């Protein structure tokens, strides 16, 4: 039943994607859409980072042989605390490197697939534009204890259109280490079920959760993009995860009052659970 439900979701999502591509909205800017031409401007918060500051690192890579272009903008720490600066910057670079490797792998597979017509396209008189990967960022929260970053991304493998997706990065400056969602809650707390139940209820109430019963079920991969903000835990669902593709990303903020009983007393959310 589970596999059938997921198959139905994917079919409905594909149908909504096709309808979107042939609609006027597909070519407008659209609220909440990522513009692949310009990327997403880096946003930095002026906060007390304990003598540290956030700066931006940009990188652009082109490969004429494999026909791809990569544009990356990443947050970097700078300051006299070299241990924290180095570990934070390495962790961010590792996150971006994983996406870059996957992108290059996929491009290579497309160009060497004997059943694909990609090679013929590039030999034609009017070759297609290059494959593209864009990674940009927004600093959602930053203070002396934590830095929470959202990465709006965009990838184009020459499908009907490019695909926006998101990643998040949350860093504990006191422990000098990245934080996973599970690290925020007490052991055996059932935190995924709590977040899932609230998200599905909220999306349905707002009329924004066409696929919520599938894309927001209590599984780790469904909550891969989350950020810490004063109002609660901000969950970002990618386009077509819980709603039709044309709807774009969906966001749910889970209030700390909902999470209070399962928050780790020595974790990053403890300051919000008082």
Residue pairs with C-beta under 8 A, 6 or more apart in sequence:
5 213
5 214
6 214
9 211
9 214
9 215
12 210
12 211
13 211
13 240
13 244
13 245
16 240
16 244
16 245
16 246
17 160
17 240
17 245
18 160
19 246
20 26
20 244
20 245
20 246
21 160
21 161
23 246
25 246
26 161
26 246
29 35
30 248
31 248
32 248
32 249
33 164
33 248
34 40
34 134
34 152
34 153
34 154
34 164
36 132
36 134
36 154
36 156
36 162
39 71
39 73
39 134
39 136
39 154
40 136
40 137
40 138
40 152
41 136
42 56
42 73
42 75
42 136
42 137
42 138
42 139
43 138
43 139
44 54
44 56
44 75
44 139
44 142
45 54
45 139
45 141
45 142
47 142
47 143
47 144
48 143
48 144
49 77
49 79
49 142
49 143
49 144
49 147
49 173
50 81
50 144
50 173
51 79
51 80
51 81
52 77
52 78
52 79
52 81
52 84
52 85
52 173
53 77
53 78
53 79
54 75
54 76
54 77
54 78
54 139
54 142
54 147
55 75
55 76
55 77
55 78
56 73
56 74
56 75
56 76
57 73
57 74
57 75
57 76
58 71
58 72
58 73
58 74
59 70
59 71
59 72
59 73
59 74
60 69
60 70
60 71
60 72
61 69
61 70
62 68
62 69
62 70
62 130
63 69
66 104
66 107
66 108
66 111
66 131
67 107
67 111
67 122
67 127
67 130
67 131
68 103
68 104
68 107
68 130
68 131
68 132
68 133
69 130
69 131
69 132
69 133
70 100
70 103
70 132
70 133
70 134
71 132
71 133
71 134
71 135
72 96
72 100
72 133
72 134
72 135
72 136
73 135
73 136
73 137
74 92
74 93
74 96
74 135
74 137
75 92
75 137
75 139
75 147
75 149
76 88
76 89
76 92
77 84
77 85
77 88
77 89
77 147
78 85
79 85
83 176
84 173
84 176
87 176
87 177
88 147
88 171
88 173
88 176
91 169
91 171
91 177
91 178
92 149
92 169
95 151
95 167
95 169
96 135
99 133
99 135
99 153
99 167
100 133
103 131
103 133
103 155
106 157
107 131
107 157
110 116
110 118
110 131
110 157
110 158
111 118
111 119
118 158
121 127
121 128
121 158
122 128
128 158
129 156
131 156
131 157
131 158
132 154
132 155
132 156
132 162
133 153
133 154
133 155
133 156
134 153
134 154
134 155
135 151
135 153
136 151
136 152
136 153
137 149
137 150
137 151
137 152
138 149
138 150
138 152
139 147
139 148
139 149
140 148
140 149
140 150
140 227
140 228
140 229
140 234
141 147
141 148
141 227
141 228
141 229
141 230
142 148
144 173
145 172
145 173
145 174
145 268
145 271
146 170
146 171
146 172
146 173
146 179
146 228
146 268
147 169
147 170
147 171
147 173
148 168
148 169
148 170
148 171
148 227
148 228
148 229
149 168
149 169
149 170
149 171
149 227
150 166
150 167
150 168
150 225
150 227
150 236
151 166
151 167
151 168
151 169
152 164
152 166
153 164
153 165
153 166
153 167
154 162
154 163
154 164
154 165
155 162
155 163
155 165
156 162
156 163
157 163
163 239
164 238
164 239
164 248
164 249
165 238
165 239
166 225
166 236
166 238
166 249
167 224
167 225
168 224
168 225
168 226
168 227
168 236
169 178
170 178
170 179
170 226
170 227
170 228
170 268
171 177
171 178
171 179
172 178
172 179
172 268
179 268
181 191
181 220
181 223
181 226
182 191
182 220
183 264
183 267
183 268
184 191
184 233
184 263
184 264
184 267
184 268
184 269
185 191
185 259
185 262
185 263
185 264
185 267
186 262
186 263
186 264
189 262
190 262
191 259
191 262
192 218
192 219
192 220
192 223
193 218
194 258
194 259
194 262
195 218
195 223
195 233
195 235
195 254
195 259
196 216
196 217
196 218
196 222
196 223
197 218
198 252
198 254
198 258
199 212
199 216
199 235
199 237
199 242
199 252
199 254
200 209
200 212
200 213
200 216
202 209
202 252
203 209
203 212
203 216
203 242
203 243
203 250
203 252
204 212
208 242
208 243
208 247
208 250
209 216
209 242
209 243
209 250
210 242
210 243
210 244
210 247
211 240
211 241
211 242
211 243
212 242
212 243
214 242
215 222
215 237
215 241
215 242
216 222
216 237
216 241
216 242
222 237
222 241
223 235
225 235
225 236
225 237
225 238
226 233
226 234
226 235
226 236
227 233
227 234
227 236
228 234
228 268
228 269
229 253
230 272
231 253
231 255
232 253
232 254
232 255
232 256
232 258
232 259
232 272
233 253
233 254
233 256
233 259
233 269
234 251
234 252
234 253
235 251
235 252
235 253
235 254
236 249
236 250
236 251
237 243
237 249
237 250
237 251
237 252
238 249
239 245
239 247
239 248
239 249
241 250
242 250
243 250
256 263
256 269
256 272
256 273
259 269
259 273
260 273
263 269
263 270
263 272
263 273
264 270
